[in-house]
Amino acid sequence: MVGGFFSFTALDGGSATLEQPVKTPIKRPSPRKAPSEFVELDPSLSDEELANNLDTARFDGDWSRVTAVALALKARAQTPTAGQTTAPVRDRPVVTSRTSLVSLDREHQREVLLRDLAARDNRARREAEAEGTDAEREQRLTQLFLLPPTQSEDRAVRRDAAFYLARLRTAGAREVLIRALSDPDAERAEVATSALGWSDDPAAVAALAERLSEDGDPKVRILAAQGLILAAPDPAAAAALTKGAARDQDEDVRRRALAGLAHCDLAADPQARRALLDLLETDTESLELRRGAIAALKAHYVLTRRLPVELQDALKVLLNAAQGDLLLDTIGLLGEVATDPAPLEDAQLKTSDPAVRAALEAALADLRNRVAPR
C-alpha cells in the first residue's frame, strides 16, 4: 500500500511543475445484478472482510454489495459487537443513509491504508506504540521523519513516521508536517502532504486551507491543494479547493485545485458546481483550465456514475460553442454521461469536420450501447 498511498500522478490531464499524490478513483461499472437480488452482511465482520467485499463489488459492478457494506458499518457503529477489535473512534468512518459514494470511496481507501500501516513492523510503528506521552511520541516520530534517508528502508520509515505524526493530532505534530510543505527535500514535502490529507484531522484541513489561500510560494499552494484533495469530500477541504480553483493567481495551482473538485460531493455542493459551471461557460478562461474542468467532471463521473443535471446541460451548450480539443473533450464526456442522443445527433448534422464527426459517432455508439435495454 505504500506505493499506492504515496503515488504521484496528475489528475487534470495538463502539465504540472510538480506531480502530486492523488487518490486513485475506483471505477464502478454499471450494475449487473438484477434488482431483486439483495446482499446482506453481518455487522460483526472485520474491517478486512468488509474491505474485501468492497473490492468484490468494485470488479463485479455489484451496487447491492456496496450498500450492504455501508449498512453493516452503520449498524456496527451504532451497536458495537462485544469483544470486537475496532479502530479508535476518531479513525472510524462515519456512515449514514446519506453517505455519498465519494465519501464511501475515500473511507474504503483509508481503511485499507490504516490496515496496511498497522501490518508494517518498522521503527516508526515501534516508536508510535511505545509507552510514553503524546509529547514524547511526537518528539521520537519527528526525529525519524526529519532524518535524511540513506536507504530505501529509511524512506518507508519516514513515510510511516509522517502518518503516525498526523494521527497524533497534536499542534506540534501538525506544525512539523505543515512546515515540511516548504522543505527543499521534495520527497519529504510530498510525504507530509499525504499524511496531513489522510489524517481526518479538522485542524490539519484548516492548516492546509490556510496554506492554499495565503502561502506566497505556488509550489507550496499546489502541495496544500493536493493534501486537501486527499481530505475531500470534507466540506472544509471542498470549500478551500473551490476557492483555489476559482481565484488563485497561478494557473498551475488552479488546475491542481480544480482536479480536486472531482472528489467533492458535487450533488450536494452548489459552490463547487458553480466554479465548474463558470469555467465551462467563460470563453475568456484558458483552454487548459476549461479542459481541466471537463477532466474533473469525467473523473467525478467515473467515481460516482452520476453528474448533476445542470453540469450536463452546460456540456450540451458547450457542444455548440466549443472548438478543437475542448469540443472533442465535451463530445467524449457526453457520450459517457448523456441519456438523450439528440444533442449529439444534431451536432453530427451540423459539422463537416472529419475528426469531430468521428468523435460524435464514437460518443453516440457509447451512449446507445449504455442505454439499450438489457
N, C-alpha and C positions, 0 to 999 in steps of 0.2 A: 504493500500500500504506500510505502514511502515514495516510490516513483510516481504513483497516481496522485498522491496528495500534493507533491511539490513539482508537478509537471508544468511547463511554461509554454503556453500556446496563445496565439492571437485569436480573438473571437470575431472581430469585426471585419475580417477579410482584407483590411488595409495594412500598409506597412506601419511599423511602430519602432521607435528608437529602442525600446526595451520590451522583450516578450515577457509576459506575466503568467503566473499560475492561474488556472481557471478551473471552475467546476465543470467537469465533463457532463453534459446533459445526457440523460438516459433516453434513448429513442424508443418511443412507445408505438408499436404497430396498432392498426385498427383492431378492435376486439374480434376474437374469433369464436368465443363461446356463445352458445345460444342463451338468450335472456333468461330461460327457465333454469339454467344451471347455476347454482349458488355454492360458494365455498365458505365453510365455517372453520375458524381456527381457535384453538384453546388459548385463552389469555395467559396460561401458565407456561407457554412455550418460551424458551430462552431467546435473548436478543439475536443470537446466531441463527436459530431456527426461523425466526421471523424475517431476518435479513435474507436467508436462503429462499424463503417464499417470495420475497420481492424480486430476487434475481430470477426465479422461475417465471414470475409474471412478466418481467421485462422481455424475456425471449418468446413467451407464448402469446403476448398481447392479451393477458388474462386480467381484465379490469375487475372482475369479481374478487380475485385473489388480492389485488391491491386494496380494495375496500375492506376485505376481511382482515388484512394486517392492520389497517387503521383502526378498525373497531376493536381488535384484540389489544392494541396499545392503549386505546381509550379505557377499555374495561380494566386492564391491568393497573393503569394509573389511578383509577377510582377505587379499586379493591385489590390491594397488593396481596399476592399469594404468600401464604405462610412459608417461611424458610427460603423464599426465592431470593437469589442474589441479583440485585439490580444496580444500575449506575446511581451515583448520588443524585439527589433531586435536581440540582442545578444543571445536570448533564442529560436529563431525560427530555425527549421531545414532547411538546405539548400538542396533543392530537384532539381535535374536536370535530363535530359533524361538519364544520365549515372550513376545516383544514384544506388549503389549496394543494394542488398537485405539485407546485413548485416548492412548497414547504415540505411536503412529504418526501419529495426527491432529495432535498437537502438533508433532512433528518436521517434518511436511509444512508446517505454517504457519510454523514458524521458518525452514525452508529458503527459503521464498518471501520472508519478511521480510528475511533476510540478502541474498538476491539483489537485492531492490529497494533496500536500503540501499546496496549496492555500486554500483548503477546511478546513484545521485544524486550529481551533482558539485556540491558546495557547500563552504562554508568548513569545516564540521565534518569532512567527508571529507578535505579537504586537510590539516587540522591532524592528523588521526589518522594519515595516511600520510606526514607529513613526517619527515625524518630527526631523530634525537634519541633520548633515553632515554624509558622509560615515565614517569618523573617529569616530564620536560619536556612530553610529550604530555598528561599529566594536568593540568598547570598551564594549558596552552593551551585544552584542552577545557572545563575548569572555568570559565574566563573566558567562553567562548561560552555555556555553559549558564546562567550567572548573569546575563548581560546582559539588561536589560529589553527585550523585543521592541518595535520601533517599526513594523514592517510584517509582512505575512504571511510573507515570506521568512525573517525573523528567527525566527519561530516554528518553521518547518521546520528551520532550522539548530539551534535549541535542542533540538528533539526528537532529531535525529541526534547531536548532541553528547552527550546523555544516554546514548544507546545505545552510542556508542563508549567513553564513560567506563566503562560497565558491562562492556564486553568487555575492558578493560584488566585487570580483576580485581585491582587493587591496593587495599590497605587505604585509602589516601587517596581514591581514586575512589569506593569503596563508601561511605565516610563522608560525602562530599559529597552523594551521592544519598539516603542514609538521612536525613541532616539535612533534606533538601528535603521529606520527607514532612510536616514541620511548617511548611513555608513558607506564609506568608499568601497567596502567589500560588497559587491553586488549580490553575492550569494547569501550573505548574512542578512542583507536588507530584504531579500525575497522570502527568506525563511521567516523573518519577523512578521512580514505582511501576512503570510499564510496562517501563522499561529494566532495573530490577532483576529483575522477574519473568521476562523473556525471556533473561536473561544466561546461564543454565545454570551459574551460579557457586554452589557449595555454601555459601560464606561469605555470599553475598547472601541465600540462602534462610534461613540461620541468623539473620541480622540481621533479616529480615522477621518470622520466627517470634518473635524476642525482642520486637519492637515489638508484635506482635499480643497477646502474653501480658502485657506489662508496661507499655506506654505508658498514661499516665493520660487521654489525650485519645481519646474514642471515634472521632473523625474520623480520627485517625492510625491507630487499630487497623483501621478499615474499609479504609483505603488499604493497610495491610500485608496484610490478608486478600486484597485484590484482586491484589497482587503475587504472593502465594502461589498464587492461582488460576491465574495465567499460568505458574507453575512446575510445577503439578500435571501429571501424577501422580507427580512426585518424592516419594519416601517421606517425607522430612522435611517437605516442604510439606503433604502429605496429613495427617501426624500433627498439625501445627500447626492446620490447618483443622478437623480433627475435634475437637480440644480447644476451639477457639474456638466452634464450633457448639454444643458441649455445655455449656460452662461460663461463657462471658463474661457479665458482669453487664448489658451493654447489649444490648437486643433487636435493634437495627439491626446491630450487629456480629455477633451470632449469625446473623442472616439472611444477611449477606454471606458469612460463613464456610460456612454451610450450602449456599448456592448453589455454592460451590466443590467440594463433595463430588461434584457431577455429573461433574467432571473427574478424579476419582480412580478407581483401578482397584478397583471395589467387589468384583469376584470374588476378588481376592487380598488384600483389606484388611478383616479382621474388625472392627477398631476403627471404621472408617468405617461399616460396615454396622450395628454396634451403636448408634452415635449416631443413625442414621436410624431404626432399629427403636424406640429409646427414644422418639423424637418421635412416631412413628406410634401407639405403644401407650399413651402417657401422656396421659390426657384433661385433666390439670391444666396442660399446656403451652398457650401461647396459640394461638388459631386461626391467626394469621399464620405462626407457626413450623411448625405441623403442615402447613399448606398449602405452606409453603416446602419441607418435606421431600418432599412429593409432586411439587412442581415440579422439585426436584433429581433425583428418580428418573426423571421424564419426560425431562429433558434428557440424563441418562445413557443412557437407552434410545435416544433419537434418535441419540446419538453412536455407540453400540456395538451396537444391536439386540439387547441382552441385558440381563436383570435377574436377579440371584441369586434362587434359589427361595425362600429364607427371607423376602426382601422381598416377593415375590409373595404368599406365604402371609399376611404381615401385612396386605397390602391386602385380601385376602379376608375377614380378620377385621374389618377396619375397615368393610367393606361392610355389615356387620350392626350396627355400633356407631355410625357417624358420622351426622351430620345436616347439613342445609344445604349450604353451599358445599364443606365438606370431603367430604361424601358425593358430591357431583357431581364433584369432582376425582378421587376414588377410582374412581368408575364410568368416567370418561373414560380414566384410565390403564389400568385393567383391560381395557378394550376394545382398547387398543393392544398389551398385553403378554401377556394370558392366552391359553391354547390350549384350555381347557376352558370351555364356555359355562355349565355347570351352576350355579356360584355366582351368575352374573348372572341366569340364568333363575329361580333360587329367590328372589332379591331382587325380581324382577319380579312374582312371585306374591304377595309379602307387602306390597307398597306400593300405596297408592291415590293418592299424590301425583302430580299430572299432570307436574310438572317432572322428578321422579325417574323416572317411567315413560318419559318421552321420552328422558331421558339413557340409561336402560337399553336401550331399543330401538336407539338410535344405536350404543351400545357393542357390542351383540350383532351388529348388522349389520356393524360393522367387524371383529369377531372372525371371524365366519363367512366374510366375504369374504377375510380373510387366510389362514385355514387351509383353505379349499376347495381340492380338487385342481385342478391347472392342466394 
